[in-house]
Amino acid sequence: MNKKILKILGVGLLLIILLGLAFLFWVNHAINTGKLVKWENEWYYADELKEKYPPQEYHVEAKNTPEEVYQNFRQALLDGDKEKALGCIVEEKRESYRQDFNKEELLKEFKKISGVTEIEKSEDDSYDNRAYYYYYLEGENKENNIPHSITFIKTEGGYWKIESI
């Protein structure tokens, strides 16, 4: 009877080991083929990762330019039209900028931003749907000051919006 129990336990243990090894080989294969991906210390299937973090690069024809968006944003601020200025900002950041525009000191700083002819594109950092520009506030000289940056993102609809300024 003890031999029978030992044989059953041995076969069961062997089966568990074989299933464990098969699982490890499957996981290794899934990682090597890109079906299983680790992102921010969590494991995802490729489809789950695409759903959670959609591609950042997409090719769509632009319906405006970053310079036009910047000019509209600046003019709206100078005209006191905060809502029109907020329309130039990506949706995820609008509430934060709305709060900033309600603070008089910050609004005064935003109104000091340079004209569109004084912003310069950072060619090295910009690509398809993301553009980086920089500028100096009115009265600042380029030699003694660090430039301020503006980040533009082209939406999937083809419209450029300000991500940060």
KASULSUL-V177077 format. One line per field, one symbol per residue. ss: DSSP state (h for helix, s for strand, l for the rest). psi: psi as a letter, one per 20 degrees, with the letter a starting at -180 (. if undefined). A space follows every 10 residues. Layout:
# KASULSUL-V177077
ss: ???
psi: ???
This chain:
# KASULSUL-V177077
ss: lhhhhhhhhh hhhhhhhhhh hhhhhhhhhh hhlllssssl lsssshhhhh hhllllllll lllllhhhhh hhhhhhhhhl lhhhhhllsl hhhhhhhhhh hllhhhhhhh hllllhhhls slllllslls ssssslllll lllllllsss ssssllllls ssssl
psi: ghhgghgggg gggggggghg gggghggggh ghijhppppl kqpqqghggh ghnqqhpqoq ppiaqhgggg gggghgghij nhhhghiiqq hhighghghg hiogghhhgh iiqrrhijqp pnhhiqafjp pprqrqqpiq qhhiqpqqqp pqppriijpq qpgq.
